[in-house]
Amino acid sequence: MASAAISAPLSTKVTDAEKKRFVETCDAIGTSPSNALRMFVSAFNRRGGFPFDSSNPNGYSSETLAAMDDAVNGRVSGPYKTNKEMWAAVFDDSGE
């Protein structure tokens, strides 16, 4: 029979507002705060550091942020009725 891994407590301090939002977000995605922290620690250890780009608080690349800005400001084409129609627009070199 395999023995259970010994768990070591890990503690930190956050503001009441941060804790409330964290708990609400965990509930919304169907996990517990403890499980979310265990997942973070596991990912951190596997990667040897943050499992996200800590210099970008939103976690989006500059290319993604630019595309999101284009979408918000109406600089995108579509919607398309078919996949074929969408790809034709993607490869259209007319500059429209």
N, C-alpha and C positions, 0 to 999 in steps of 0.2 A: 504494500500500500504506500503510495506517494505521500510525503509529508507536505503540509500546506506551507507556502512561503510566509516568512515572518514579515509583518508589516511594520514600518517605522512611521511615526506621526510626522507630518510636515505642516507647519503653521505659518501664516503671514497676516499682516494687518492691511485692511483696505477701508475706504470710507463706507459709511452706511449706504450711501447712494450707489457706490460701485457694487457692493455686495447684493443689494436689492436687484439691480439690473442683471448681474451675473446669474443669480438664482432664477429670475424670470426668463432669461435667455436659455438656461439649461432646461427649465420646464418646457419651454416652447419647442426645443429640439428633441425632447424626450430622453434626457439624461440627467443624472444628478450632479451637483457641484463637485462632489468627491470624485466621481468618475471622470468628469471633464478635466480636473486637475491631474488625475492619474494619466489620462491620455496625453496631456501636455507634457508632463515629465517624461513619459515614454518617448514621445516624438523628439523632445529636446535632446534626450540622451542618445537616441538613434542617429540624429543628425550631427551631434557634437556642438550644439548651439541652438539658437532660435529656429523653430520649424517654419518661419516666415521671415520676410524682409523687415527687420525691425526699424529700418530707416524710412519705411513707408507705412504710416499708421493704418492706412486703409487696405493694405495688402494688394494694391493694384499696380501694375506696371504703368509706365508713362504712356505706352501705346494704348493700353486699355482705358486709362483716364481720358486720353484724347478721343477715343471712339465713343466713350460715354458722353463727353462734351458735344461731339457731333450729333449724337442722337437727341440729346436734350435741346439743342439749338436748331434742329430740323435740317441738318446737313447730311442726311442719309436718303437713299432712294427706297422705293417699295411702298407698301407691301406688294408682294408678288403672289400670283394665284398658283403658280407651279414652281417646282424646283428648277426646271429647265429655264423658265423665265428669269428666275433669280440669277442663275449662272450666266445667262446671256448678258445681263446687266453688269455683272462682275467683270466680265472680259470685254466689255464695250469700250473701245478706244476713242470714241467720238468726242470725249471730253464733257459730255452732258451730265 
